Amino acid sequence: MTRLQTTELIIDVPGRDDGRPLSLNIEPGQVWGVLGPNGAGKTTLMHTLAGLRAPRSGEVLLDGQPLLALKRRQIARHLGLVFQERQDGFPATVLETALIGRHPFLSSWQMESADDLALARRALTRLDVAHLADRLVSTLSGGERQRVAIATVLTQSPAIWLADEPTNHLDLHHQIAVMELLTEEAVNGRAVFMCLHDLNLAARWCNHVLLLYPDGEACWGPAQQMLVPEALESLYGQRLATTELDGAPVFVPVR
Ligand SMILES: Nc1ncnc2c1ncn2[C@@H]1O[C@H](COP(=O)(O)OP(=O)(O)OP(=O)(O)O)[C@@H](O)[C@H]1O
């Protein structure tokens, strides 16, 4: 079982004081929602957890080993990242893009196997983009491109999902489908750590929450303890009305 931990982690947000050090344990079966206003440092945290950006201080540990001491390929065998923004550097089809998820498991110049191809096709079907397999990704709509990005990480099949606003660009049906998929991954023993701007998606699907404030202050814990109106109102500087539906809180902004 793969775990991601941070010990006294300070992410490096330019020009910001250190704030509260993050000591997180991201465990199999957990679905984390990271909430905070624009500029609070959510993407910076995701990139730091993925080892793409050095922390200001503290450490990220993958199964007890410092992330920065591991090779990219080793990291990519355990940890997948759905980026908030992506540039398609060279022309590739949807299927070729999904197959990139298998690269951490292939040696240089090794071709993808029939099993790899089956995994990619299954992931495209799961994300409802199988019919686009032969299309160039540069021709896709924003939501289709987002679903291909998630299908690529599903093809990678990581023990730890880092997802930066995975529901970006998605219509309501596909937002729910992606939240269901990520929950299913957690039920199957994976860990999910995602940034969200939608409080109600977090309230319904996340069992752990990290609140990140623009000054570096932070608090985290079980979702029921974190998703309380006073904390969220101060996080966003926005008054909220709260009700409950099917056992989960529902938050509505008040004008
Ligand atoms: N290379 C950089 N140089 C200067 N400032 C940067 C750089 N990268 C990020 N920042 C700043 O760091 C802060 C945190 O950015 P980050 O993208 O992590 O925020 P976020 O919480 O993901 O925001 P959003 O909700 O808008 O996606 C922002 O104020 C951003 O402008």
The ligand as an ORCA input file, in Angstrom:
! r2SCAN-3c Opt
* xyz 0 1
  N       6.698     31.517    -10.967
  C       6.020     32.337    -10.166
  N       6.436     33.597     -9.939
  C       5.763     34.428     -9.123
  N       4.617     34.072     -8.496
  C       4.147     32.839     -8.695
  C       4.818     31.898     -9.533
  N       4.116     30.747     -9.539
  C       3.041     30.964     -8.736
  N       3.070     32.214     -8.236
  C       2.086     32.804     -7.327
  O       1.926     31.908     -6.254
  C       0.583     31.986     -5.773
  C      -0.015     30.589     -5.687
  O      -0.285     30.113     -7.017
  P      -1.075     28.764     -7.266
  O      -1.176     28.577     -8.753
  O      -0.435     27.688     -6.491
  O      -2.501     29.117     -6.640
  P      -3.865     28.299     -6.677
  O      -4.348     28.218     -5.268
  O      -3.703     27.030     -7.423
  O      -4.811     29.297     -7.483
  P      -6.063     29.056     -8.498
  O      -7.256     28.734     -7.624
  O      -6.206     30.405     -9.141
  O      -5.705     27.966     -9.456
  C      -0.170     32.921     -6.710
  O      -0.276     34.198     -6.106
  C       0.715     32.970     -7.936
  O       0.579     34.218     -8.613
*
